[in-house]
Amino acid sequence: MCEWDEFPAREGLARAYLADATAEPISPFLLLSEPGVTAGEQKLFSEAWMRKRRAGAVDERARLAFQFSRSARPKIRLGYLSNDFQEHATALLLIETLEAHDRALFEVYAYSYGGADDGEMRARIVRAVDRFVDIGALSDSAAAQVIHEDSVDILIDLKGFTQKSRTSILALHPAPIQVNYLGYPGTLGPELCDYIITDSFVTPAASAEDYSECFAEMPDSFQPRGRGLAVNAAPSRAAAGLPESGFVFCCFNQAYKFTPDVFDVWCRLLDALPGSILWLLAANEAEGNLRNEAMQRGIAAHRLVFAPDAPQIEHLARLQLADLVLDTAPYGAHTTASDALWVGVPMVTRPGATFPSRVAGSLLRAVGLPELIVEDEADYFALASALAADPQRLAALRQKLADNQQDAALFDVSAYTRHLERLFSAMWGRYRDGLPSAAIR
């Protein structure tokens, strides 16, 4: 809601919860957007969140007594676990990778506990996998039994601690190898997953102690994308609700990622460039507060323009009207960043020390634009204001992005999938050889 009157006290409140062993744990997902909370502290919150759940699973795991075979088989069986196998950001990112898996080496199963819909994305996912199982009506134990009876070798969780996740299925360990991938930018704590799919930018080697999982590093970005999403011609500015002229700063991240410090910089940018506007995604509960915050910083309320929800094809078309995308911190752009880069709009990001703050930087590296990654808030303002004031420089960046798009690692789904499969094969090889989980590159 962007109610920030007591914002400075939030960091201390979070740490107080962590220090109080009697307090009800806070969802680790909420801590990803809290300034000042370190990756190590996020790990402690994950441990606290799952402590009772793991303890509650001990007896059930003993009753289920799952056994696993290390014997060779023709194909490695992958099981993707999610409630987002429909029109959702995770599905949009992953679908081309599911379709690109090498069926000579892998079998691909999907376990869905989200509501079914009649959309094309759901149907496309069903077509993309060898077996699609709706486990939504099953208990955690029954769902785990289905996964185990299917002899899944590697269970890949796509949700983590995000909304409506079922990490309690992971706590029953229905597969010999379990992987934290794509949906949650942080550790799930001990005894849930053996590996986390990552890259050396989002999780530098020195941060390994902040994760319970072993790093399984992709050579470019950990995030899949692909080239299959069509981009229609951009609508007129008027049709998109934008004024006919003026520079368009844009951030389509959800409002819970906004902080007063980030908003301060955005308003300074608006002040430095008369006639510019800030284009944000509709956020009904936050819009009035954000307009008030802008006015308190000397910015007229009308210079904030809110874009209504739209189908992905319409959203990508209108996104081309943005001049420059501005990232948030400490929880930055993920899917919204790759959307912008796919339609040819540069973005400025300021990575921090945590996974969610570093994703946009990873994506910029994967499209050949590392010069848009800055070190601190001063550099963030300086680069964004310089680009907004220099149309030729900005146009050159857009041209570079367009030139790189065809060969960029971010959009090469075939190469991406082969790299991902090599990680899965290495995990399975270690397991078959009786070796413990370890970092894989």
C-alpha positions as CSV (number, residue, x, y, z in Angstrom):
1,M,0.0,0.0,0.0
2,C,3.1,2.3,0.2
3,E,2.1,3.6,3.6
4,W,5.6,4.7,4.7
5,D,5.1,6.9,7.8
6,E,6.7,4.2,10.0
7,F,9.0,2.7,7.3
8,P,12.3,3.3,9.2
9,A,11.2,1.1,12.0
10,R,10.5,-1.9,9.8
11,E,14.1,-3.3,9.7
12,G,14.3,-3.3,13.5
13,L,10.9,-4.9,13.8
14,A,12.0,-7.8,11.5
15,R,15.1,-8.4,13.5
16,A,13.2,-8.3,16.7
17,Y,10.9,-11.1,15.4
18,L,14.0,-13.1,14.4
19,A,15.5,-12.7,17.9
20,D,12.3,-13.7,19.7
21,A,12.1,-17.5,19.7
22,T,8.5,-17.4,20.9
23,A,7.3,-15.1,18.1
24,E,5.3,-16.6,15.2
25,P,7.7,-16.6,12.3
26,I,7.4,-14.1,9.4
27,S,7.0,-15.5,5.9
28,P,10.5,-15.3,4.4
29,F,9.0,-13.9,1.2
30,L,8.1,-10.7,3.0
31,L,11.7,-10.2,4.0
32,L,13.0,-10.2,0.4
33,S,11.8,-6.6,-0.1
34,E,13.0,-5.3,3.3
35,P,16.0,-2.9,3.0
36,G,18.8,-3.8,5.3
37,V,17.9,-7.5,5.7
38,T,20.9,-9.5,4.6
39,A,21.0,-12.8,2.7
40,G,22.2,-14.5,5.8
41,E,19.3,-13.2,7.8
42,Q,16.9,-14.3,5.0
43,K,18.4,-17.8,5.5
44,L,17.6,-17.6,9.2
45,F,14.0,-16.5,8.5
46,S,13.6,-19.4,6.2
47,E,14.9,-21.8,8.8
48,A,12.5,-20.3,11.4
49,W,9.6,-20.5,9.0
50,M,10.1,-24.1,8.2
51,R,11.2,-25.4,11.6
52,K,7.7,-26.5,12.8
53,R,6.8,-27.7,9.4
54,R,9.9,-29.8,9.1
55,A,9.4,-31.2,12.6
56,G,5.8,-32.0,11.7
57,A,6.9,-33.9,8.7
58,V,9.3,-36.3,10.5
59,D,6.8,-38.9,11.5
60,E,5.1,-38.8,8.1
61,R,8.4,-39.2,6.3
62,A,9.1,-42.2,8.5
63,R,5.6,-43.7,7.8
64,L,6.0,-43.2,4.0
65,A,9.6,-44.6,4.1
66,F,10.4,-43.6,0.6
67,Q,13.2,-45.6,-1.0
68,F,15.1,-44.6,-4.1
69,S,17.0,-46.5,-6.7
70,R,20.5,-45.5,-8.0
71,S,20.3,-48.0,-10.9
72,A,20.9,-46.7,-14.4
73,R,17.9,-45.9,-16.6
74,P,17.6,-44.7,-20.2
75,K,16.3,-41.2,-19.2
76,I,16.4,-38.9,-16.2
77,R,12.9,-38.1,-15.1
78,L,12.3,-34.5,-14.2
79,G,9.2,-33.4,-12.1
80,Y,8.3,-29.7,-12.1
81,L,6.1,-28.7,-9.1
82,S,4.0,-25.5,-9.1
83,N,0.6,-23.9,-8.9
84,D,1.5,-21.5,-11.7
85,F,0.9,-23.8,-14.7
86,Q,-1.5,-21.3,-16.4
87,E,-1.2,-17.7,-17.5
88,H,1.4,-16.6,-15.0
89,A,4.9,-15.0,-15.1
90,T,6.6,-18.3,-14.2
91,A,4.8,-20.2,-17.0
92,L,5.6,-17.4,-19.5
93,L,9.3,-17.6,-18.7
94,L,9.5,-21.4,-18.5
95,I,7.3,-22.7,-21.3
96,E,9.9,-22.7,-24.1
97,T,12.4,-24.5,-21.9
98,L,9.8,-27.2,-21.2
99,E,9.2,-27.6,-24.9
100,A,13.0,-27.7,-25.6
101,H,13.9,-30.5,-23.2
102,D,15.8,-33.3,-25.0
103,R,13.4,-36.1,-24.9
104,A,16.1,-38.6,-25.8
105,L,17.7,-37.9,-22.4
106,F,14.9,-36.6,-20.2
107,E,11.2,-37.3,-19.3
108,V,9.4,-34.3,-18.2
109,Y,6.5,-34.5,-15.7
110,A,4.5,-31.6,-14.3
111,Y,2.7,-31.6,-10.9
112,S,0.1,-28.9,-10.6
113,Y,-1.7,-27.7,-7.5
114,G,-3.1,-24.5,-9.0
115,G,-6.5,-23.9,-10.3
116,A,-7.1,-25.1,-13.9
117,D,-8.2,-22.7,-16.5
118,D,-9.2,-22.9,-20.1
119,G,-6.3,-20.7,-21.3
120,E,-3.9,-21.5,-24.1
121,M,-0.9,-21.4,-21.7
122,R,-2.3,-24.2,-19.6
123,A,-3.0,-26.3,-22.7
124,R,0.5,-25.5,-24.0
125,I,2.1,-26.7,-20.8
126,V,0.1,-29.9,-20.9
127,R,1.3,-30.5,-24.5
128,A,4.9,-29.7,-23.6
129,V,5.3,-32.4,-20.9
130,D,5.2,-36.2,-21.0
131,R,2.8,-36.4,-18.0
132,F,0.7,-33.7,-16.4
133,V,-0.7,-34.5,-13.0
134,D,-3.2,-32.3,-11.1
135,I,-2.5,-32.8,-7.4
136,G,-4.5,-29.9,-6.2
137,A,-7.1,-32.0,-4.4
138,L,-4.5,-34.3,-2.8
139,S,-3.1,-34.0,0.7
140,D,0.6,-33.3,1.0
141,S,1.3,-37.0,1.8
142,A,-0.9,-38.2,-1.1
143,A,0.8,-35.8,-3.5
144,A,4.2,-36.9,-2.3
145,Q,3.2,-40.5,-2.8
146,V,2.1,-39.8,-6.4
147,I,5.5,-38.2,-7.1
148,H,7.4,-41.0,-5.6
149,E,5.3,-43.7,-7.3
150,D,6.1,-41.9,-10.6
151,S,9.8,-42.5,-9.8
152,V,10.8,-38.9,-10.3
153,D,14.6,-38.5,-10.2
154,I,14.8,-34.7,-9.8
155,L,11.9,-32.8,-8.3
156,I,12.1,-29.1,-9.3
157,D,10.1,-26.7,-7.1
158,L,9.0,-23.5,-8.9
159,K,7.3,-21.7,-5.9
160,G,9.5,-21.6,-2.8
161,F,7.7,-19.4,-0.2
162,T,5.6,-17.4,-2.7
163,Q,1.8,-17.3,-2.5
164,K,0.0,-20.6,-2.2
165,S,3.2,-22.7,-2.3
166,R,3.3,-26.2,-0.8
167,T,6.8,-26.6,0.5
168,S,5.4,-29.2,2.9
169,I,5.4,-31.6,-0.1
170,L,9.2,-31.0,-0.3
171,A,9.5,-31.6,3.4
172,L,8.4,-35.2,2.7
173,H,11.2,-35.6,0.2
174,P,9.4,-37.7,-2.4
175,A,12.4,-37.6,-4.9
176,P,16.1,-38.4,-4.3
177,I,17.1,-34.9,-5.6
178,Q,15.1,-31.7,-5.0
179,V,15.9,-28.4,-6.7
180,N,14.9,-24.8,-5.9
181,Y,14.4,-23.0,-9.2
182,L,13.0,-19.8,-10.7
183,G,10.0,-19.0,-8.5
184,Y,11.8,-17.9,-5.3
185,P,15.0,-15.8,-5.3
186,G,16.4,-17.1,-2.0
187,T,17.1,-20.1,0.1
188,L,14.4,-22.4,1.4
189,G,16.4,-23.5,4.4
190,P,17.7,-26.9,5.4
191,E,16.4,-30.3,4.3
192,L,14.1,-29.1,1.5
193,C,16.2,-28.8,-1.6
194,D,19.7,-30.1,-2.5
195,Y,20.4,-27.4,-5.1
196,I,19.4,-24.0,-6.2
197,I,19.6,-23.0,-9.9
198,T,21.5,-19.8,-10.1
199,D,24.3,-17.9,-11.8
200,S,27.6,-16.3,-10.6
201,F,26.1,-12.8,-10.7
202,V,23.0,-13.3,-8.6
203,T,24.8,-15.5,-6.1
204,P,28.6,-14.8,-6.1
205,A,30.7,-17.7,-4.7
206,A,31.3,-15.8,-1.5
207,S,27.5,-15.9,-0.7
208,A,27.3,-19.7,-0.6
209,E,27.0,-19.7,3.2
210,D,23.8,-17.8,2.9
211,Y,22.1,-20.7,1.2
212,S,21.2,-24.1,2.5
213,E,21.2,-25.4,-1.1
214,C,24.3,-26.1,-3.2
215,F,24.8,-23.7,-6.1
216,A,24.0,-25.1,-9.6
217,E,25.3,-22.3,-11.8
218,M,24.2,-21.5,-15.3
219,P,26.9,-19.9,-17.4
220,D,24.8,-16.8,-18.2
221,S,21.6,-15.9,-16.4
222,F,19.7,-18.4,-14.3
223,Q,16.4,-17.0,-15.8
224,P,14.9,-18.6,-19.0
225,R,13.2,-16.5,-21.5
226,G,13.1,-17.5,-25.2
227,R,11.9,-15.8,-28.3
228,G,8.4,-17.1,-28.8
229,L,6.4,-14.2,-27.4
230,A,5.3,-12.0,-30.3
231,V,5.6,-8.2,-29.9
232,N,2.9,-6.3,-31.8
233,A,3.2,-2.7,-32.9
234,A,3.1,-0.2,-30.1
235,P,-0.2,1.6,-29.6
236,S,-0.4,5.4,-29.6
237,R,0.6,7.1,-26.4
238,A,-2.9,8.3,-26.0
239,A,-4.3,4.8,-26.3
240,A,-1.8,3.7,-23.5
241,G,-3.0,6.6,-21.2
242,L,0.3,8.5,-21.7
243,P,0.6,12.2,-22.5
244,E,1.5,13.0,-26.1
245,S,5.0,14.2,-25.2
246,G,7.5,14.0,-22.5
247,F,10.1,11.4,-21.4
248,V,8.6,8.2,-20.0
249,F,10.4,6.7,-17.0
250,C,8.9,3.3,-16.3
251,C,8.7,0.7,-13.5
252,F,6.1,-2.1,-13.8
253,N,7.3,-3.9,-10.7
254,Q,4.6,-4.5,-8.1
255,A,4.2,-1.7,-5.5
256,Y,5.4,-3.8,-2.6
257,K,8.9,-3.5,-4.1
258,F,8.8,0.3,-3.8
259,T,10.6,1.9,-0.9
260,P,10.9,5.6,0.1
261,D,14.6,5.7,-0.9
262,V,13.8,4.4,-4.4
263,F,10.9,6.8,-4.7
264,D,13.0,9.7,-3.6
265,V,15.3,9.1,-6.6
266,W,12.5,8.7,-9.0
267,C,11.0,12.0,-7.9
268,R,14.4,13.7,-8.2
269,L,14.6,12.4,-11.8
270,L,11.1,13.8,-12.6
271,D,12.2,17.1,-11.1
272,A,15.4,17.2,-13.1
273,L,13.5,16.6,-16.4
274,P,10.5,18.8,-16.8
275,G,7.6,17.2,-18.7
276,S,8.7,13.7,-17.9
277,I,6.4,11.2,-16.3
278,L,6.7,8.0,-14.2
279,W,4.7,5.1,-15.6
280,L,3.7,2.5,-13.1
281,L,1.6,-0.6,-13.0
282,A,-1.9,-0.1,-11.6
283,A,-1.9,-0.6,-7.8
284,N,-5.3,0.4,-6.5
285,E,-4.5,0.3,-2.8
286,A,-1.2,2.2,-3.3
287,E,-2.0,4.8,-6.0
288,G,-3.4,7.5,-3.7
289,N,-0.5,7.1,-1.3
290,L,2.1,7.3,-4.1
291,R,0.5,10.5,-5.5
292,N,0.6,12.0,-2.0
293,E,4.3,10.9,-1.6
294,A,5.1,12.6,-5.0
295,M,3.4,15.8,-3.9
296,Q,5.4,15.8,-0.7
297,R,8.5,15.7,-2.8
298,G,7.3,18.6,-5.0
299,I,6.1,16.5,-7.9
300,A,2.6,17.1,-9.3
301,A,0.3,14.0,-8.9
302,H,-0.5,13.9,-12.6
303,R,3.1,13.0,-13.4
304,L,2.5,9.5,-12.1
305,V,0.6,7.5,-14.7
306,F,-0.8,4.1,-13.8
307,A,-1.2,1.4,-16.4
308,P,-4.1,-1.0,-16.0
309,D,-3.7,-4.7,-16.1
310,A,-3.6,-6.1,-19.6
311,P,-3.1,-9.4,-21.4
312,Q,0.6,-10.2,-22.0
313,I,0.5,-9.5,-25.7
314,E,-1.0,-6.1,-25.1
315,H,1.3,-5.4,-22.3
316,L,4.4,-6.1,-24.3
317,A,3.1,-3.8,-27.1
318,R,2.5,-0.8,-24.9
319,L,5.8,-1.4,-23.0
320,Q,7.7,-0.3,-26.1
321,L,6.5,3.3,-25.3
322,A,8.7,3.5,-22.3
323,D,11.9,5.4,-22.7
324,L,13.8,4.0,-19.8
325,V,13.0,1.3,-17.2
326,L,14.0,2.0,-13.6
327,D,14.7,-0.9,-11.2
328,T,13.7,-1.2,-7.6
329,A,15.8,-2.2,-4.6
330,P,16.3,-4.4,-2.6
331,Y,13.7,-6.5,-4.5
332,G,14.3,-5.7,-8.1
333,A,12.7,-6.6,-11.5
334,H,12.6,-10.2,-12.6
335,T,10.0,-11.0,-15.3
336,T,9.4,-7.3,-15.7
337,A,13.1,-6.8,-16.5
338,S,13.2,-9.5,-19.2
339,D,9.9,-8.2,-20.6
340,A,11.5,-4.8,-21.1
341,L,14.7,-6.1,-22.6
342,W,12.7,-8.3,-25.0
343,V,10.8,-5.4,-26.4
344,G,13.9,-3.3,-26.6
345,V,13.7,-0.9,-23.7
346,P,16.9,-0.3,-21.7
347,M,16.9,-0.3,-17.9
348,V,19.1,0.9,-15.0
349,T,19.6,-1.3,-12.0
350,R,21.5,-1.0,-8.7
351,P,22.3,-4.5,-7.4
352,G,22.6,-5.1,-3.7
353,A,24.0,-8.2,-1.9
354,T,20.9,-10.4,-2.1
355,F,19.5,-12.6,-4.9
356,P,16.3,-10.6,-5.5
357,S,18.3,-7.4,-5.9
358,R,20.7,-8.8,-8.5
359,V,18.4,-10.4,-11.1
360,A,18.1,-7.4,-13.4
361,G,21.9,-7.2,-13.4
362,S,22.1,-10.8,-14.4
363,L,19.7,-10.2,-17.3
364,L,21.5,-7.1,-18.5
365,R,24.8,-9.1,-18.6
366,A,23.0,-11.8,-20.6
367,V,21.9,-9.3,-23.2
368,G,25.3,-7.5,-23.4
369,L,24.4,-4.3,-21.6
370,P,26.5,-4.5,-18.3
371,E,27.1,-0.7,-18.6
372,L,23.5,-0.2,-17.2
373,I,24.5,-1.9,-13.9
374,V,25.5,0.8,-11.3
375,E,27.2,0.6,-8.0
376,D,25.2,2.9,-5.8
377,E,22.2,5.3,-5.5
378,A,24.2,8.3,-6.7
379,D,25.3,6.4,-9.9
380,Y,21.8,5.2,-10.4
381,F,20.5,8.8,-10.5
382,A,23.4,10.1,-12.5
383,L,23.1,7.4,-15.2
384,A,19.3,7.6,-15.5
385,S,19.3,11.4,-15.7
386,A,22.1,11.4,-18.2
387,L,20.3,9.0,-20.5
388,A,17.1,10.9,-20.2
389,A,18.9,14.1,-21.2
390,D,20.8,12.6,-24.1
391,P,18.5,11.1,-26.8
392,Q,21.4,10.1,-29.0
393,R,23.0,8.1,-26.2
394,L,19.7,6.4,-25.3
395,A,19.0,5.6,-28.9
396,A,22.5,4.0,-29.2
397,L,21.7,1.8,-26.3
398,R,18.4,0.8,-27.8
399,Q,20.1,0.0,-31.1
400,K,22.7,-2.1,-29.2
401,L,20.0,-4.0,-27.5
402,A,18.2,-4.6,-30.8
403,D,21.5,-5.7,-32.4
404,N,22.3,-8.1,-29.5
405,Q,18.8,-9.6,-29.3
406,Q,19.2,-12.3,-31.9
407,D,22.4,-13.7,-30.3
408,A,21.9,-12.8,-26.7
409,A,22.2,-15.6,-24.2
410,L,19.0,-14.5,-22.5
411,F,16.9,-15.3,-25.5
412,D,18.7,-18.4,-26.7
413,V,16.3,-21.0,-25.2
414,S,18.0,-24.0,-27.0
415,A,21.4,-23.2,-25.5
416,Y,19.8,-22.3,-22.1
417,T,18.0,-25.7,-21.9
418,R,21.1,-27.7,-22.8
419,H,23.0,-25.9,-20.0
420,L,20.2,-26.6,-17.6
421,E,20.1,-30.2,-18.6
422,R,23.9,-30.5,-18.0
423,L,23.3,-29.3,-14.5
424,F,20.5,-31.9,-14.0
425,S,22.7,-34.6,-15.4
426,A,25.6,-33.6,-13.1
427,M,23.2,-33.8,-10.1
428,W,22.0,-37.2,-11.1
429,G,25.5,-38.4,-11.8
430,R,26.7,-37.4,-8.3
431,Y,23.7,-39.1,-6.7
432,R,24.2,-42.3,-8.7
433,D,27.9,-42.4,-7.7
434,G,26.9,-42.1,-4.0
435,L,28.3,-38.6,-3.7
436,P,26.7,-35.8,-1.6
437,S,25.4,-32.7,-3.2
438,A,28.0,-30.1,-4.1
439,A,28.4,-26.9,-6.1
440,I,28.1,-27.5,-9.9
441,R,29.0,-25.2,-12.7
